[in-house]
Each structure stands twice: as structure tokens, then as C-alpha cells.
Amino acid sequence: MGDLTVTEYGVGPGAYGVALAPDGSVWTTLVESGALCRLDVDGHVERIPLDGDQSRPMVLTAGPDGAVWFSRGDGQIGRVDPDGTVSAVRVPTPAGSPYGLCAGPDGALWYTLLAADRIGRLTLDGRAEEFPLAAASMPSLVTTGPDGSLWFTLNRANAIGRSTTRGEIAVFGLPTADAAPVGIHAAAAAVPSGRSGVWFTEIGAGQLGRIDTDGRIEEFPLPDRSCRPHAVAATADGGCWATLWATSSLVRVGVDGAVIDQVRFREGAEPHGLALAPDGAVWVALEAGYLARVGG
């Protein structure tokens, strides 16, 4: 295990998603209070309230336009300009509850609708289109894969989905029943091992998984099968980091799925979203009210 230091910054209860902006600042969503928080490079915290407590901001991503985009449970996709201006676009199926969000390979934002079984595409000028998925599949998080497709978890369908940028869908069932996948992430570039697949978490099975671009799936049981892995971030060496919600911890595994590092946060921290910084640090949102930096 490595020698890792944890530094926490108080941001307020309900911290959920994490994204890194081009200026080096770290952003998180505060689901319970309908706000965003920005932590600058000097450690100063700025709270940005949204239009009402029911906005339910969830997942963030850095957009191709230099802005930070975020999903809102009230049927909108939000945007924060580099100057701090906040705006939002209502999606075609607002009752579907936007959740997963990522920058796509086509210069657009891609999102999932938890309650509407759809994946959507939003251009930077606000035009959206949505593509239907199987009923009751509950699409959750989404990422751009190494093949230029969008990969996403289907929590209730117990499967991983893939969509081309034209909305052509393929579905791959998981070997483990009731695995309930949630988090998903692919490395930004090919890795030295050549294993440039897409990592995902199985919150119901206490496992991590990896799917190659040809659809081949591997699953890796974690030491504590009741840890409820939530979010995942792929690393440049072919492994990944994952938050373990039920055990208030963070784990790093190698390309072979073996545990390399594990960090335990305070009891009841409830880690959710995470993101990797250029300096190798891992930023984690702790629902108890903190942003944590984990690094050497």
C-alpha cells in the first residue's frame, strides 16, 4: 500500500459529484441544498446557489467549451461559465431526471435519464435529442470510451450499454446477477498494458468490472463484498480508483484487479464522485460535507 495523505475541505452537506475545471479549480454539487461549490487552487471555497432547493444538482463534467456542466434532477442540464455565470437548458424529457453526464467525442454533452430510460445528446448551443433504451433499465453514469462510443451503466437491467454518436445502441449483460452497475469511466488514452477497456462498479455485488470494446467483460471481487462501490475513475496505467460508499473508503486496483491502495475516510463520510487531477491526486466528494484530496 502507498503512503497517501488525505486533506479535507469543508463544502457543506450533500457533496456528490466532482469535476476539475481548466483553471485547476475543483467543483462539487450539493444535492440537498441546490448549490455548487468551487474550491480554487488556494483552498478557498465559493458556494454558488442555484434557482431553488429542488434543482438537485448531481454529476458534473468539464465541457469542451471551458465551462463546467452539471445534471439537475429537475429536468435540466446546467452550465457555469468561466466567469461564474450560471445557466440551464431543459431537456426534452424533463421528468426523466437527468443524472449521468460526460463530454462526448463529438463535441457535445451526453446525459442519461434515470426515470425515462433514455440517453441524450446536448449540443453546446442548446439543441438536444434523446434515444430510447429498454424499459425499466435505469441508465446511470456515462463515459466516452476509447472507441469513440458512449458507454453507460444500466443499473436495473444489470448491463452495460454502448451508443454510437448517432444513437445506435448495444447492450451487454453482466455475468453476475443483481450486480446493479452504477459508476463507469474509461482512461483518456491508450494504456501501456494495452487493456484500454471501460471500468465500472457493481454496487450490488461488491465488485469492479471492466468491459473491452469488443464486449468482453471481466469482474473483480473486492475484499469486502458489502462495501457498495459507487463511482470509478480509470488510471493511465490501466487500473482504476473507486469509491466504496458503505465502508467510507477509496480503493485503487491495478490492471489485474488486485488492490494497490486503500484509504479510509472518517466514519460516515459517504464517498461518492471522484476525479483524477493532472498531478496524480484523487479528489473525492464526501456526502458528509467535504471535498477530500488524496495524494502523496
Buried (B, 14 or more C-beta within 10 A) or exposed (E): EEEBEBEBBEBBBBBBBBBBBEEEBBBBBBBBBBBBBBBEEEEEBEEBEBEEEEBBBBBBBBBBBEBBBBBBBBBBBBBBEEEEEBEBBBBBBBEBBBBBBBBBBBEBBBBBBBBBBBBBBBBBEEEBEBBBBBEEBBBBBBBBBBBEBBBBBBBBBBBBBBBBBEBEBEBBBBEBEEBBBBBBBBBEEEBEEEBBBBBBBBBBBBBBBBBBBEEEBBBBEBEBEEBBBBBBBBBEBBBBBBBBBBBBBBBBBBBEBEBBBBBEBEEEBBBBBBBBEEEEBBBBBBBBBBBBBBBE
